[in-house]
Amino acid sequence: MSRQLETAFEKASEAIELDRLGKVQDAIEKYLEAVEILLKITQSNPSLSKYAAKITEYLDRVEALKSIQSPSTPITSHLKSQLQV
């Protein structure tokens, strides 16, 4: 596994733990960091597009957390549009 991929999944693990602890804003930030790394990886290496499902999963969770914080327009739409699934 590449170092970038390891970093992305470390960020995601941190996000999941923060989410579990109810630290919504911190969890959102970690999920988005993981998404950004995974997007870069999948865009530069199409053979890794299998991670698109994880990106979508993390973005969906960010949207859910954002709606808990303050219901408004989803902020992740532009990131989802970058997925080439």
C-alpha positions in Angstrom: 0.0 0.0 0.0 1.3 3.4 -0.9 2.2 5.9 1.8 -0.6 8.3 0.5 -3.1 5.5 0.8 -2.0 4.7 4.3 -2.3 8.3 5.2 -5.8 8.5 3.8 -7.0 5.5 5.8 -5.3 6.8 8.9 -7.2 10.1 8.5 -10.4 8.1 8.0 -9.8 6.0 11.1 -9.2 9.2 13.1 -12.5 10.6 11.6 -14.4 7.5 12.6 -13.1 7.7 16.2 -13.8 11.4 16.5 -17.3 10.8 15.0 -17.8 8.1 17.6 -16.8 10.5 20.4 -19.3 13.1 19.1 -16.5 15.6 18.0 -18.5 16.5 14.9 -16.3 19.3 13.5 -13.1 17.5 14.0 -14.5 14.4 12.4 -15.7 16.4 9.4 -12.2 17.8 8.9 -10.6 14.4 9.1 -13.1 12.8 6.7 -12.5 15.6 4.2 -8.7 15.2 4.5 -9.1 11.5 3.7 -11.3 12.3 0.8 -8.9 14.9 -0.7 -6.0 12.4 -0.5 -8.1 9.6 -2.0 -9.3 11.9 -4.8 -5.7 12.7 -5.7 -4.8 9.1 -5.7 -7.7 7.9 -7.8 -7.4 10.8 -10.3 -3.7 10.1 -10.8 -4.0 6.4 -11.0 -7.3 5.2 -12.5 -6.6 1.6 -11.6 -7.3 2.6 -8.0 -10.8 3.7 -8.8 -12.0 0.9 -6.4 -11.6 3.5 -3.7 -14.3 5.7 -5.2 -16.8 3.8 -2.9 -14.9 4.9 0.2 -14.8 8.5 -1.1 -18.6 8.4 -1.5 -19.0 6.8 1.9 -16.9 9.5 3.6 -18.7 12.3 1.8 -22.1 11.0 2.7 -21.0 10.9 6.3 -19.7 14.5 6.1 -23.1 15.5 4.7 -24.9 13.7 7.6 -22.6 15.4 10.2 -23.1 18.8 8.6 -26.9 18.4 8.7 -26.6 17.6 12.4 -24.5 20.7 13.0 -26.7 23.0 10.9 -29.0 21.9 8.2 -28.1 23.6 5.0 -26.9 22.9 1.4 -24.5 20.0 1.2 -20.9 21.1 0.9 -19.7 17.9 -0.7 -21.5 18.1 -4.0 -18.4 19.6 -5.8 -16.2 16.8 -4.4 -18.6 14.1 -5.6 -18.6 15.6 -9.0 -14.9 14.9 -9.2 -15.5 11.1 -8.9 -15.0 9.4 -12.2 -16.9 6.2 -11.4 
